[in-house]
Amino acid sequence: MVDGEVYCIDVMTQISAATKALQAVALQLLREHLGHCVKEAIEQGGIGAQDKIDEANQAIKRLVCS
């Protein structure tokens, strides 16, 4: 679009749409990770459970701060 000299606002609109779509995918992946991987680790207990919780917290932090 930039190479085609498309109007700047139109390019920014497309960037915004792509960003929101990627965020939606990331949220879905996080939801599935919490529902499966983290839940399973908690059910099994042990240090692996805390590791999965910490990992999920870091993923949430990256999503929120990006």
Buried (B, 14 or more C-beta within 10 A) or exposed (E): EEEEEEEEEEBEEEEEEEEEEEEEEBEEEBEEBBEEEBEEBBEEEEEEBEEBBEBBEEBEEEEEEE
